[in-house]
C-alpha cells in the first residue's frame, strides 16, 4: 500500500513540471502552437516592412532599433517553436506573449507619432512628407492590429497552459492527501 502511494506521488510530482502530457486536454496542442507561430511569422513580415518604412520616413534611430531588436527576438522564438512547439508551454511562452504585446504597442506608438509628424508637415505645407507620414500611420495601425490579434491568440493558449499546470498540481496534491489519509488509517489499525 505504501509503495503504491509512493509511486503515485512520485509519478504525479514528476509530471507536474513537464506539462507535456498528451492526455491533458488543457494544454495547447502542437497544431495550435504552430498556428500561432504561422500567424506570428505573417505579422512579422508586415512588422519588418513597417519598420523599414518608419526608418525611411522618420529616421528616428532609437525607436527603429528597439523595434528591430524586438522583431529579431520574436523571429528567434518562432524558430524555436517551429522545431519544438511544446517549448511554448513554459516560461518562454510567457516571454513570447509579452514580446507580441510589446510589438503591438510599439506599432501603435508609431502610428501616433506618424500622425503627429504628418500634421506638422501639413501645417508647414510639406505635402509629400505629410503623405509619407499618413502612409506610415496606416501601416503602423494595420500591423499593430495584426500583432494585437496574434498576441491575444497566444495569450489564450498560454492561459490554457497555466490552467493545465494548475490542474496537474491540484491532482498531485489530491493524490498526496489520499495517500496520506490511507497511511493514517493504516497506522490506526
C-alpha angles and dihedrals in degrees: 000000000000091000090052091051092046093050091048092049094047092048093050095044091049091049095052100074094037093064089179098110108145089203093061110094091195097071121084112257124234089251092053091049092047090052091055089047091052091048090049093050090051091049091048090058089058091041091054091049091049092049090053090049091048091051092049096046105036104018092207099154098190095057092041093049091050090051092048092052090049092048091049091051092049091048090052091049092051090052090052092048092048090059097035111018093178090065083081087070092074139063086288088069090057091052089049092054091048092050091051089050091049091050091051091050092047090052090050089051089050088055092052092047093048092051091050093049091044091055091050090050091049092051089048089052094245097140096170092054090043091055091047091053091047091054090046091051090051092049092047092050092049095049092043090055092047093048091046091053092050092046090053090052092048091047091052090052092047090051088055089052091052092047090050091051090050092049091051092048091049091050090052091051092046092051091046090052091049091051091046090052091049091050091050090051091051092051091054092052 
